[in-house]
Amino acid sequence: MMSCFNSYFGIDSDVNIPAALLDDYLLLTDPFNEDVYGYIVGYSAAVPSYRSAIERIKKENNNEILTLIMASPNPEGRIYAIEAISSGNLDKIRNNKIYSNILSQLVELRISIQAAAGCIVYSMKIDSLKKIDDAMRYVQF
């Protein structure tokens, strides 16, 4: 399935995923895993497992892995990767040909994500770059 998404987004899937990050990578790319996009979620103020995974991957400073996640079939994983690559500011990646292409194609897919800020979970359809910006702002306190 991943190779289909990589072809759709026009990216090379020949990226070495270090063994220490493989579980995190699989968590963020598997479309059947469910988590929300956010920092702290629910009454217990839990950190989503996706947040922990993306933070470990960010420490590697490997944008190739993040690009694969950005183009994966997992909607929330995509937003985490976009945030990691752009540092929460889409203007930083809009002029990059590869990222711009992926962002345009993601918007065309019009897939919903779950974003959370504390106890409030919000479902939003990602149908514009503004919605991606909104999601990244929404989860900030």
C-alpha positions, 0 to 999 in steps of 0.5 A: 500500500505504501508504494501506491501512496509514494507513486501517487505523491511522486516520492522515492520510497527507497529510504532506510528507516533505522531499526530504532525508529521502525515502530514509530514510523509504522505507527505514523504510517499505518492507516488502521492505527487511530490517534488524534493530532495534538499535544495533550489530549483528554481529561488525563492530559495524555500525550498522544502516542503519535506525538511521542513517535514524531518527536523521536523521529524529529530528533534524527533530523531526517526529512526523508523519513518525515516526507514518507510519513507526510505522503503516507495513508495515515491522515493524522500521521501526515499532519504530524509530519507536515508540522515536523518538516515545517516547524508549524509554519507552512510558509517554510515549505510552500516554495519547496517543489516536493512539499508543495506538490504533496500538500496540493495532492493532500488537499485534493484528497479531502480527508478528515482528521481528528485534532485535539486541544485538551478535552476538546476533540475536533474533526476537520476535513483537510480541504485547503492549506488553511485547514492544515494551518488551522489544525496546527494552531488549534492544538497549541495552547 
